[in-house]
Structures are given as C-alpha cells and as structure tokens.
Amino acid sequence: MRATRGEEVSHTPVWFMRQAGRSLPEYRAIREGTAMLESCMDPALVTEITLQPVRRYGVDAAIFFSDIVLPLKAVGVDLDIKPGVGPVVATPVETLTDVELIPDLEPGHVPYITEAVRSLVGELGGTPLIGFAGAPFTVASYLVEGGPSKDHARTKAMMFGAPDVWDALMRKIADISAAYLEVQVAAGASAVQLFDSWAGALTPDDYREHVMPHSAAVLERAGRLGVPRIHFGVGTGNLLSLMAEAGADVVGIDWRTPLASGIGQVGDRAVQGNLDPTLVFAPTEVMLQRAAQILDAGRAARGHVFNLGHGVIPSTDPDQLARLTDFVHEYRPAG
C-alpha cells in the first residue's frame, strides 16, 4: 500500500496476477469438479483459493479470486466460461435494446462477493486484498463478439459504425464495473485493479475517443473510495500515458515495454510490473538476473510494485515463483 502511494518501503513489494490459479496443485485439487463461475460464487472456495498463494509464497498482497465476467453473470447475462475457450455469451449484444436489457449491478446481486471479501480480510490480517473488475472495452468485447476474439472485428464495427449503441454499452459496463469495485471495497478490499486485457487492439486516437472516458468513469468512482487504483492492460505500450491520464494511481506495464520506458510515460505515478511470464521457465539465475534489472529500473518511479508483465502461466513451477518472491523481498541494489 505504501508503494502504491509513492511512500518509502523496506523492500519492493510483490504479488502476481493469476497467482491464485492453475499453476498451483492445491488449486487444481480444490477446483476439481467445480465449474469456474460456480467456484467464484462460493465464498468458502473463493476464500481458500485466494489465500493459497499467500500461504505458499508470502506475497505482499492477495488478489481476489473471481473473473471479469462474473458481474455480468450476476445481473442475468446468459454466459459461461468454457474450459479451453473462455467466456462465451449466448446472445451477443447488437442493438440499443440489447444494452437496455442488461440490468444495473446492485449489491444484492453479489452477496457472495461481500461474504468472501469479509472472510478474506479477517483471514489475511495485515496483508492487503486487491479487488478487481474488467475495464469497459474488454468486457464489451466479450459481449459483442460472443466470446474471445483475436481481431475484435465485431467490437470495432460497433465502435465505428454504431456509436450510439457503443456509447450506451460502454456506459452500462462502466456502471457495472464501478459498482462491483464499490461492493469489494465496502467489504474491506484495500486496493482495486481495473483489467483492460484487450485494449492493446486499439490505436491511441481510438482509445482516447471511444474507450478512455468510460475507463476514467470507473476509476473516478473508485477514487471516491479512498483506495489505490491500479490500471493494467496487455500490449498497451502505446497507450500508457492515456491509461495513466484516465485516473490510475498505479499503471501496470506489461513485459513488452521496458519498465524504464514505461515509467517515463506515466508521469508522477507508481508502476507495477513487469517480468516476462515465460522467464520463470528459464534457469533460475537468468530469471533472477532479469528481475534485478526490473527492480533497479523501478527505483526511478514514484513507487514500484513488482509483478509479472501478465498472468502466471498455468504450467509454471510454483517453486520458481517462490524463489522469485524471496529474491524480490531480499534484493538490495548494489552500492
């Protein structure tokens, strides 16, 4: 929490995106036979899964176990997460009427989220819990495409060709995402992260005009809650200054952008990142050498939270992440 605010820290803090997930044998064991969204709606299961990497690694933060499409499921959108595919929407959004049929999110839609966060805060003690939501563009892409997409052609067709429908959809999702963050913080989350996984498909001009105002609306509402806001996208090296401008306290930088370069783009803000997730498959000394370079670069930022440049890959050796966590905690720059 001090690092996100740019305050002095005794060591660079570290947590990992998707740290509670498929790379952990204890996760695979407890999830066996339970569908993803069903798991996300079980407070006891969410609590246990979220705690697993904190116990195993001693990371400096827990990230709430959930999924960015869960709020849509909660308000009644017919969708499921299919193994090996991802979120699949039964009836993609095409018209204003389709948008109007999506209800706003109320706390009563997600009582299991409130219960799980309260349980976690009680279990975590002094370790902060990070809540999260999907950013409007990324969530919209699932709703419009009907599932994951490589080119986002239908999404962009709506954005460029039906701006009234696009604006209405983005406003709807922004309201849902902000409300979802508010539920998590009200229950005790210490920080929030807005994930824009697919924003890297956009040009800066298109992001500025069609997406940034809606992400900014989510972050502005989150800012009223008094908790640090992390804004992260994948392949967004050309958007970092805009993502910072949208209202983030901390900008996540993926592995494609050198951390030093990213720091120069985000202004007087903390940064998060950004070891290539595949480096955990390299020899340990290579992984740690690259981690040291990132830790050294991070000293130039207002604050630095060490993380991978995206999520933990499912086949990652948990022992490598343990070595990496210990290294970050113990690292002190030469001289």
Residue pairs with C-beta under 8 A, 6 or more apart in sequence:
1 128
1 190
1 191
1 228
2 8
2 9
2 303
3 9
3 12
3 13
3 270
3 303
3 304
3 305
4 191
4 228
4 230
4 249
4 250
4 270
4 303
4 305
5 228
5 249
5 270
5 303
6 268
6 270
6 302
6 303
7 303
9 303
11 328
11 329
11 330
11 331
12 295
12 298
12 304
12 305
12 306
12 328
12 331
13 60
13 61
13 305
13 306
14 59
14 60
14 305
14 306
14 307
14 324
14 325
14 328
14 329
15 59
15 60
15 61
15 62
15 63
15 130
15 305
15 307
16 53
16 57
16 59
16 307
16 308
16 311
16 312
16 321
17 63
17 232
17 307
17 308
17 310
17 311
17 312
18 311
18 312
19 53
19 57
19 59
19 63
19 312
19 321
20 27
20 49
20 50
20 52
20 53
20 62
20 63
20 65
21 27
21 65
21 311
21 312
21 314
22 28
22 314
23 312
23 313
23 314
23 315
23 316
23 317
23 318
23 321
24 52
24 53
24 56
24 318
25 318
26 52
26 56
27 49
27 52
30 45
30 48
30 49
31 39
31 45
31 49
34 42
34 45
35 80
35 81
36 67
36 81
36 83
37 67
37 69
37 70
37 73
37 80
37 81
39 45
39 46
39 49
39 65
40 46
40 65
40 66
40 67
40 70
41 70
41 112
42 112
43 112
43 115
43 116
43 119
44 119
46 64
46 65
46 66
46 112
46 116
46 120
47 116
47 119
47 120
47 123
49 65
50 62
50 63
50 64
50 65
50 116
50 120
50 129
51 62
51 120
51 123
51 124
53 59
53 62
54 62
54 124
54 127
56 318
56 322
57 321
57 322
57 325
58 325
58 329
59 127
59 325
60 127
60 128
60 305
61 127
61 128
61 129
61 130
61 190
61 191
62 120
62 124
62 127
62 128
62 129
62 130
63 129
63 130
63 132
63 193
64 116
64 117
64 120
64 129
64 130
64 131
64 132
64 184
64 189
66 113
66 132
67 81
67 87
68 132
68 133
68 134
68 138
68 139
68 195
68 197
69 77
69 79
69 81
69 87
69 134
69 139
69 142
70 110
70 180
71 105
71 109
71 110
71 133
71 134
71 176
71 177
71 179
71 180
72 79
72 102
72 139
72 142
72 143
72 176
73 79
74 105
74 109
74 110
75 102
75 103
75 104
75 105
75 109
75 176
76 102
76 103
77 89
77 102
77 143
78 89
78 90
78 91
79 87
79 88
79 89
79 90
79 142
80 87
80 88
81 87
81 88
82 88
85 147
85 148
86 147
86 148
87 142
87 147
87 148
88 146
88 147
89 142
89 143
89 146
89 147
91 98
92 143
92 144
92 145
92 146
92 154
93 99
93 102
93 140
93 143
93 144
93 165
93 169
94 144
94 158
94 165
95 165
96 164
96 165
96 168
99 165
99 168
99 169
99 172
100 168
102 172
102 176
103 109
104 172
104 175
104 176
104 179
105 175
105 176
105 179
105 180
105 183
106 179
107 114
107 179
107 183
107 186
110 180
110 183
113 180
113 183
113 184
113 187
114 183
114 186
114 187
117 129
117 131
117 183
117 184
117 187
117 188
117 189
118 187
118 188
120 129
120 188
121 129
121 187
121 188
121 189
128 190
128 191
129 188
129 189
129 190
129 191
130 189
130 190
130 191
130 192
130 193
130 230
131 181
131 184
131 185
131 189
131 191
131 192
131 193
132 181
132 184
132 192
132 193
132 194
132 195
133 177
133 178
133 180
133 181
133 192
133 194
133 195
133 218
134 173
134 177
134 194
134 195
134 196
134 197
135 177
135 194
135 195
135 196
135 199
135 215
135 218
135 231
135 233
136 170
136 173
136 174
136 177
136 211
136 214
136 215
136 218
137 155
137 170
137 196
137 198
137 199
137 202
137 211
137 214
137 215
138 195
138 196
138 197
138 198
138 199
139 173
139 176
139 177
140 155
140 166
140 169
140 170
140 173
141 149
141 152
141 155
141 198
142 148
143 169
143 173
144 154
144 155
144 158
144 169
145 152
145 154
145 155
149 155
149 198
151 201
152 198
152 201
156 201
158 165
158 166
158 169
159 166
159 206
159 210
163 210
166 210
170 210
170 211
170 214
171 214
171 217
173 214
174 214
174 215
174 217
174 218
177 194
177 218
178 217
178 218
178 221
178 222
181 192
181 194
181 218
181 221
181 222
181 225
182 221
182 222
182 225
184 192
185 192
185 222
185 225
185 227
189 227
190 227
190 228
191 227
191 228
191 229
191 230
192 222
192 225
192 227
192 228
192 229
192 230
193 229
193 230
193 231
193 232
193 252
194 215
194 218
194 219
194 222
194 229
194 230
194 231
194 232
194 248
195 232
195 233
196 215
196 231
196 232
196 233
196 234
196 236
196 243
197 233
197 234
198 234
199 207
199 211
199 233
199 234
199 235
199 236
199 239
199 243
200 233
200 234
200 235
200 236
200 239
201 235
202 210
202 211
202 239
203 238
204 238
204 239
204 242
207 239
207 242
208 242
212 242
212 245
212 246
215 231
215 243
215 246
215 247
216 245
216 246
216 247
219 229
219 231
219 246
219 247
219 248
220 247
222 229
222 247
223 229
223 247
228 249
228 250
228 270
229 247
229 248
229 249
229 250
230 248
230 249
230 250
230 251
230 252
230 272
230 305
231 243
231 244
231 246
231 247
231 248
231 250
231 251
231 252
232 251
232 252
232 254
232 272
233 239
233 243
233 252
233 254
234 254
234 310
235 254
235 256
236 243
236 254
237 253
237 254
237 256
237 257
237 261
237 262
240 251
240 253
240 257
240 262
240 265
240 266
241 265
241 266
241 267
243 251
243 266
244 251
244 265
244 266
244 267
244 269
248 266
248 269
249 269
249 270
250 269
250 270
250 271
250 272
250 303
250 305
251 262
251 266
251 269
251 270
251 271
251 272
252 271
252 272
252 273
252 274
252 307
253 259
253 262
253 263
253 266
253 271
253 272
253 273
253 274
253 309
254 273
254 274
254 309
254 310
255 273
255 274
255 275
255 276
255 277
255 308
255 309
255 310
256 309
257 274
258 297
259 271
259 273
259 274
259 294
259 297
259 298
259 301
260 297
260 300
262 271
262 273
262 274
263 271
263 297
263 298
263 300
263 301
266 301
268 302
269 301
269 302
270 301
270 302
270 303
270 304
270 305
271 298
271 301
271 302
271 303
271 304
271 305
272 304
272 305
272 306
272 307
273 294
273 306
273 307
273 308
273 309
274 294
274 307
274 308
274 309
275 287
275 290
275 291
275 294
275 306
275 307
275 308
275 309
275 324
276 290
276 308
276 309
277 308
277 309
277 310
277 311
277 312
277 313
277 316
278 313
279 286
279 287
279 290
279 291
280 287
280 308
280 312
280 313
280 316
280 317
280 320
280 321
280 324
281 313
281 315
281 316
281 317
281 320
282 290
284 320
284 323
287 320
287 323
287 324
288 323
288 324
288 327
291 306
291 324
291 327
291 328
291 331
292 327
292 331
294 306
295 304
295 306
295 328
295 331
295 333
296 333
298 304
298 306
299 333
306 328
312 321
